[in-house]
Amino acid sequence: MLQVPTTFICPKQLLELPAYRQANQCTRDKMIVVCTLLCVARGLKGEFVQIPSGCFSRFLSLKGFRQIRESLSSLIECDGEFSYRRSNHRKALGYRFAPQISAADFVPAPLQTKRGRKLSEHRGKQRAPKLLVSGNLLPVHEKLATCLPMFTIDSSRLPEVLDSLPLVKQVIAHCNAENCKAGCRFFSVASTGRVYSSGSNLKTEVREILQVKGDQKL
């Protein structure tokens, strides 16, 4: 599931796109939301990222997403091939930003409409404290998953760490950190045995300020 963004950004190429300039403010906000979500999903790495359409439905209708996707076709590429995510068997398409877009192109893009501002202000309410565990877990994995909720982030040092990061990394790191602080965590084991978790998903700089039970610094 895509995490709830804490800050909205977009590539500066979007602001120059005719479809963006001609759209109303509500549609512009939707374009910015889609760009932010793909950024959070690591769509800048060059490879297609699998994202079920249902992940976008928390922010805009399926029909609306299709229209936005067509409008942004010069900025966001879609592989057009359905595949199934093993963890939840949901059908997903692959998305990525076009090759000409880099992390340096992103700029802050606050949402302007009343609905957009409400989404930004109440994003925290969409996080339900829980630990999602999936994959072929061995006993050692089960122990690791049990220990995961013990780790917390030093909130007093987090703003300084985030300010030291480039904009794109800052948005991703802030999003992951806020979800972790809210108690929304995951632990998954791939078929290769590799472990993915809300801890390993944190940026290196944020992992350096992790604590155990709130007081023992790692």
Protein Blocks (a to p, Z undefined) as FASTA:
>chain_A
ZZddfbdcddfklmmpmklmmpcfklmmmmmmmmmmmmmnopmnopacdddfklmmmmoc
fklmmmmmmmmmmmpccehiacddfklopacddddddfklcfklpccdddfbfklmmmmm
mmmmmpccddddedjddfklmmmmmmmmmpccdfklmmmmmmmpcfklmmmmmmmmmmmm
nopacddddfkopacdfklmpcfklmmmgceehlacZZ
